[in-house]
Amino acid sequence: MQQDEKEITELGIIGLGDMGLLYARTFIEAGWKNVNVCDLPSRYEELKETLKDSGLSIQRDGYSIVRRSHWVMYSVEAANIERVVELYGPATKLGAIVCGQTSVKDPEIRAFEKHLPSDVHIVTCHSMHGPRVNPVNQPLVVIRHRSTDAALDLTVRILESLKSNIVYLNALDHDRITADTQVATHLAFLSMGTAWKATEWENPSYVGGMENVKTLMMLRMYSAKWHVYAGLALLNPSARLQIRQYARSVSDLFKLMIREEEEAFRDRIGKASSFVFGSSDTIDPTKLLLSDDVMDQFKLSAIPAEKQKPNSHLSLLAVVDCWHQLKINPYDHLICQTPPFRMLLGLTEYLFRTPKLLDDTIATALTDRDIRADDCEFYTATRGWVDCIELGAFDGYRKRFEDTARFFEGRLAEGAKASALLIETLAKRTGG
């Protein structure tokens, strides 16, 4: 890097939401001297006041960003990327580099190709984590779509400010892998919340160990903004296949449970387990992501652990069945893991690689009729989310999300804080 590169290069960020602000502050901390930022023009005076001592150069709108910046990042909702790029993209500085930070690259790349001048470089990215997660050592996807080597190299040097682990993909592979890793993850945790909203959610079937992690990750998701998940589910062309299969897996397993078809149920779970986790003689408990001592540290329920009741874990059984049916090996996608995906993989791994726990879970699913009312709510919740996604209904998605979030409102901040500590604890254990 030239010694004065950080002194003369003008960086620009359009969209100063949580992630945009995380990037902007990180660039300043890394020594980039000219970081121009903007949000909606109506927020200009507010941002000038709240960020007056931040070192950031607050601009009134995107025109001011694209006309002066050598490197521009669009950090806006995936649903709005077309409109925002159409508005500001044509005015982009000659030879500038344009980057996007949306979770779905198909609409982003199409917007860039349609509205950016042909002399503009396109090197986009995606941080595989939320704004409350420390970006250090988290996966950061970089996508070289249209650029010179010099433009790519400058982008990488800028993004290295985050100290994340850079992964190089193309846009199509990015969307396919994020669909494989995140779609079932989000659908499972969102459906848990919606189902628990309809039941007595703090009951003895949902305390201790794995239930602590499930509860914390559900609360973490509902403490975020709805559009974070809506864009991936509704705009990623690779997402629908997995959404449909997860719903089908929940439905098929639930039908086998209520008909008490033990042989067929055990056979289906066994095949899914063998495909994803291998044979039982490959188990090494010391290498499991989650352990009892870690999971028991994080709990929100006042119900004593000794009063815990068995659970069918339909949500987790369906995730592994979904992976099996779609022939997805989740371990192949760890390069693009997000904290929720890592937790979901850890939960399923713990369940399927602890033989007695898995056997107790199967027995509960087939024989404990008390748990079936809750499983019925989970099935219904999953079906509702899938129907909403299939219709492409952003308003419906937002309403379902915010209705559930309001129900847990008193626990969201506590859940977000505890889940962040859990993520940090596991990162230290695994070195990632």
N, C-alpha and C positions, 0 to 999 in steps of 0.2 A: 504493500500500500504506500502510495506517495505520502510523504510526511504531511503535506498540507491538504490531503484529500478531504478530511473531515472539516477543514476550515472553509473550503470553497464549494463543496457539493451541497446543493439545495434539495432537501427531502420534503415531500409533501404527503399529508394524510387527509383524505376526504372521508369524513365520518368519525366523530369523536365519541363513540359509544365506549363501552367498557374495554373492548379489545383494541380499538383505535387509540385510546388513551394509554393502555398498557404498552403498545408499540412506541408511541410518541415519547413517553417518559423513559423507556428503556434506551431509545436512541440518544436522548440527551445525556443520560447517565454514562453511555458508552463513549461520549466525547464528540458526537456530531453536533456541530455548532449552529446549523441552519435547518431547523425542523419547523416547517410551516404546517399548520393544522386548521381545519374548519369543520363546522357541523352545519346544521340548518341556519340560514341567515338570521332567523329569529332568536338564535342563541348567542349571537355575536357578542353583545354587551355583557351577557352573563359570563361567557367564557373568558372575556378579557379581564373581568374582575377576579373570577375564581382561579385563573391560571396566570395571574400577573407576575408571580415570582417563580414560575416553573422553568423559564428559559425557552419556552415555546413561543413561536411567532404566530399569533392568532390572526387568521384571515377571515374576511366577511363571508366568502363563498368559494366554491370550487374553481371558478374562473381565476381567482387570484392565486390558487394553488397550481393549476396546470400551466399557467403562462410563465411562471418563474422557476418551477422545480425541475431538476434533472431526473428525479426519481419520484414517482407518484404511486401511492397506495390507495385503493378504494376499499375502505373498511365499512361497508354498508350491508344491510340485510340482503340475502340472496334474492328475495322477491322484488327488491328495488334496484338491483344492479343495472338492469337495462335502462330504466328511466334516468338514473343518475349519470351513467356513462354517455347516454344520448345528449344530456344537457351540457356536460363539461368536456367530454372526450375530444370533440373536433378542435378545440382550442389548445390541445396539448402541444407543449414546446417541441420544436423540431429536434429529433434525435433523442427525445426523452425515453425513459424506461417506465412502463406502466405495470403495476402489480395489483392483484386483488387478494382479499383476505376473506372471501366467502367460503362456506363449507361445501358448496356444490359448484363444480367448475364448468359444467356444460352451459348453463345460461350466462355465466361470466365470460367465458371465451367467445361465445356467440356475440355478446354485446361488444366486446373489445374488437372483434373482427369487423363488425358492422359500423362502429362509430369512431374508431381511432384512425388517424391518418396512417398511411402506409409506411411512412418513415419513422414510426414509433416502434420501439422494442416492447415485446410482451414477455415478461418473466414473472409468473404469478406464484402464490404460495398459500399455505394453510397451516396454521399452528394447531396441532391436534390436542388442544386443551382449552379450557375456559379462562376467563380473566382473573379468577381467584386462585389459579394454580401457578406456581413459580415456573416460568418457561425453561429454566435450566434443566438440561438433559431430557426434556420432553421432545417427542417427534415433531419435526417441522418439514413439511413437504414443500419442495421447490419444483416448479414446472416451467421448463424452458419451452415456450410455445413459438416465439418468433424473435430471434435476437442474434447479435454478434457474440463472440466469445467475451469481448470486453464488457458488454452490457450484462451478461450472465455473471461474470466475475465480480462486477461492482455490486450487483444485487446480493450475491452471496456474502460479500464483505459487510454490507449493511445489515443483513439478517443475522450474521454471526454475532451481532450485538446481543441477541437474545440468549446466546450460549445454549441453544437447543441442539438436538441431534438432527442434522439435515438428511433428508431422504429425497432422492431424485425420482420423479415419476412423470408420466404424461397425464394429460387431463382425463382421458378415458379410464386409465388404470386407477387414478385417484378416486374417481366417482365409484368405480366398481368396488374398490377395497373399503372405502368409507361406508358404502352400503352393506358390505359383508360384515363389517365390524360394529357399526353403530345402529343400524336400523332395528334389529331385534333387541339390542341393548336398550334403546330408548323406548321402544314399544313395551318391553317387559316392565321397566320401572314406572313408566307413565300409567300402565294398566294396573299395577300394584296400587298406586295411589288412588286411582279412581275406584277400584274395588274396595279398598279399605275405607274410603269415604262413605261407602254404602253399608258398611258393617261396623261391628264393635271392634275397631282395629287394634286397640290395646287389649288383647286377650292372651291367654297362656300359650296359644299356638304361634305367637309372634314375638317371643322374647328369647334372648340368649343367642350367642354364637352367630350363626349365619343370619338370623333374623335381624340382629343389630346392623349388620352390613347392608342388608336389603333395605331396611328402614332409612338408614343414613343416606344411601345413594338415591332413594326415592325423594327424600326431602331436599337433597342437593339439586336434583333436576327441577323440582318445582320452585326452588328459590331463584332459579335463573329466569331469563326472559323467554317467552313462548316461541319467538321467531327463531331462536337458536336451533330448535328441534324441527320446527315446521318446514323450514327451507330444505333441509336434508330429506325429509319424508315426502314432501309434495313436489319438489323440483328435480330431485336426482332420478334420472331415467333408469338407473340400476336398482332403485330401492323397492319398486313395486313387487318384484318377484319374491324378495325375502319377507316383505310385509305380509303378503298373501300366505306364504308357507308357514310363517310363525303362527298366524291365526289358524291355519289348517292343523298344525301340530297341536295347538291348545285344544281345538275341537275334537280331533281324533283321539287324543289321550283321555280327555274328559269323558267321551262316550264309552271308551273301554272301561274307565273307572266306574261309571254309574251302572254299566251292565255287568260289572265284576268279572270281566273276561281275563282272568289272571294269566293264562298261558300266552295269549296274544299280547297283553300289556308287557309282561316280562320279556318276551321275545323282542318287542319293538325297542324297549329301553336298552336291552342287552346289545342289540345291533348298533344302536346309536352310540353307546358307550365304547364299544370296540372300535368303531370308526374314528371317533374323536380322541379317545384317550388310550387306546391300545388295550392289550390284555392285562389282566390283574397282576401278572408276575412282573410287570414293569414298574410297579408303584414304588416310589421313594418318598415317604411322607415328609422327609426333611426338605424336599424341593417344592412342596406345595406353596403357592403364593400366600394363602391365608392359613393361619393356625389358630387354635383355640385361645391361646393367651392373647393374641392380637385382637381377635374379634370380641372377646369378653371385656376388653378395655373400653369399648365404645358402645354405650347403651343409653337409651332415652326412657325406657319403660321402668315403671316403679314396681312391676310384678317380679317377685323373686325368681331367680333362675331355676330353683328346685321345683317350681310349680309349672315349668315349661311342659307343654304338651307336644306330641308328634305333629308333623306337618307333611302334607303330600308334596310340597314344593312343585306344584304343577307348572309354575312360571319357569323354573329352572329346567325341569325335565323337557319342557317344550322347546327351550332354547337349543339344547343338545340334539333333540330330534330334528329340529329345523336345520341345523348345520349338517346333520347326516343326510337328510332328504335332498339338500341342495349340494351335497358333496363339498362342503366348505370346511377346510381345516383351519380353525381359528389361530393356531400357532404359526401358520404361514404369514399372518398379517400383523404380527407383533411389532413390526417396524413402524406401523401406523396406528398403534394402540392409543386410545384415549383413556383417561382415568376411569370413566364408567365401564368401558369395555373390559379394561383390565380387572376391575372388581367383579364383573359378571363372569368372566372366564375363571377368576379365582374361586368364586362361589360354586360354579358348576364342577370345576376340578376337585374342590374339597368334597362335594357331595358324591361324585362318581368314583373318586379314588379312596373313599372311606367305606369299605364294603358293608360294615354293619349299619352305618347311617343310610346308605342307599337301600339296603334291604328293609330297614324300618320305614323308610319313605314309601317304598313300593307297597308294603303291607298296609300302611296308613291310607294310601290312595285307594286301595282295593277294598278295605274293610271298615274304615272309620267313616261312618255316614255323617257324623257331626261336622266334619271338615268340608263336606260337599257343598253346603250352602255357601261357604266362602269361595270355594272353587267355582261355583256357578256365577258368583259375582265377578270373579276374575275373567272367566270366559266371556261374560256379557260386556265387561269393560274393554277387553281386547277387541271384540267384534265391533264395538262402538268406535274405537279409535281407527280401526282399519276401514270401516265404512266412510268415516270422515276423510281419511287420506285418499281413498279411492275416488271420492267425489271432487278432490282437489280443493276442498273447502277451507281456505285460510281463516275465514271468520268463524267457522264451526270449530276448527282446531283451537283457535285462540279462546273461544268460549269454554270449551271442555277443559283446557289447560288452566285458565284463570279461575273457573269454578272450583276445581280441585285444589288449586293453590290457596284459595281463600279458606277452605276447610282446615288446612294445616297451617294457617298463617302464624299461629302462636308458636309453632315449632320450627319454622323454616330457618330462621337465623341460627338457632342452636344446632340444627341439623347440618347446615352449610359449614359452620365452624368445626363441628366434630368430624365431618367427612373430609374436610381439608387436612385435619390432623391425621386422620387415618391414611389418606393418600401419601402424606409426607412420611409417615411411619413406614409404610410399605416400600416407598422409594428408597429409604435408607437401608432397609433389609435386603433389597434386591440390587441396589447400586444403580437404579434407573430413575 
